[in-house]
Amino acid sequence: MTSRLYNLKPINTGTPYVESLTGYIARLAEAHSVPVGTLIAKEIASILGKEYLLHSSKKGGSRFYESSIPLNGIGKTAKDWVRVLEVLTLRSDLHCLTLLKLNDHLYS
């Protein structure tokens, strides 16, 4: 099976210097030689099914920057983006780029 996007290895997983998910997205866009907004509009927005991203990308904008803070966090937004990016890159370790691992400790 081939990935839709490059299967980039995250930087420094397992260390205190781990790359963030937003950093990974920026690096993924750079590897594909496209702006982050284009990567989101052409590959991610339709799979996520988020109306605000779909609407913004049709107008040439990127709401990514306005809503990027939760991507590195512990909530549904982080889970959704990790799920989509893992499908597109065929990686299974992108949750390590967020604070999702803390969910069990914070809410147990």
N, C-alpha and C positions, 0 to 999 in steps of 0.2 A: 504494500500500500504506500502511496506517495502522499506527502503533505501538500496542502494548498499553499502554505507559507513555509519559508525556510525553518528547519528544525534547529534553531539557534539554541545553544546550550546557555542557560542562565549563568551569570557571573557570580562567583563567590558563594554559592549555596552552601549552607552548613556553617557559615562564618558570620560574625557580627557585621561584615561588610557586604552582605548579600545585596544584589541588585534589586531594585523595586520593580513591581509590575509595570508601572508607568515608564520607568527607564527601559525595561525590556521592550515595551511597545515602541518607544522611540528608536531603539536600536534595530528592531525588526523593520521599521519603516526605512531606516537608513540602509539596511542591507538590501532592501528591495528598490532602493533609489527613488523613493516617493516620500512626499511630506506625510506626517502623521495623519493629518486630516484626510488625505487621499486613501491611505491604508484603511482607516476606519470606515470611510464612505463606501469604498469598493469591496471590502472583504468582511468587515466586522459588523457594521450597523444592521445589515439585513438579517444576519443570523441572530443577533441579539434581539431584534424586533422592537427596539426602543424607538417610539415615534419621534421623540425629540431629536435623536441622532439622524433618523431617516429624513425628517423634514429639513433639518439644518444642512445635511449633505447635499440635498437636491438644490439648495440655494448657494452652494459653494462654500459653506462655512463648516466649522467644526465645533460642536458644543463639547467636545472632549475636554478642552481646557477648563471649562466651567464646572464640569462634573468629575474631574479626575481624582480629587482627593479621596473619595471612598474606594477607589480601585485598589489601593494598597491596604485597605482596612480589614474589618472582620464581618462585614454585612453581606447582604444579598447582591449588591453591585459587584463586590469583589468576586463572589462565587460565580456570578453570571459571566463576567469577563474571563475569569480563569477557565471556566468550562469551554467557552467558545475558542479561546486561544489554544487550549490544549487540543481541541479537535482540529483546528486549522494547522497546527505545527506538529501534530502527533507526539506531543510531549506529555508527560504525566507528572511533572514536578513544578509546574508554574504556581501552584498554591503556596510554595515555599517563598515566593516573592511578595507575599502579602502577610497580614497578621492573622490570617484564617486559622493558623495552628493554635492561636491563643483562645479561640472560641471555647474549647473544652474546659480550659482553666478559668475563664472569666464567668462562664454561665453554668458551672456544675454545682 
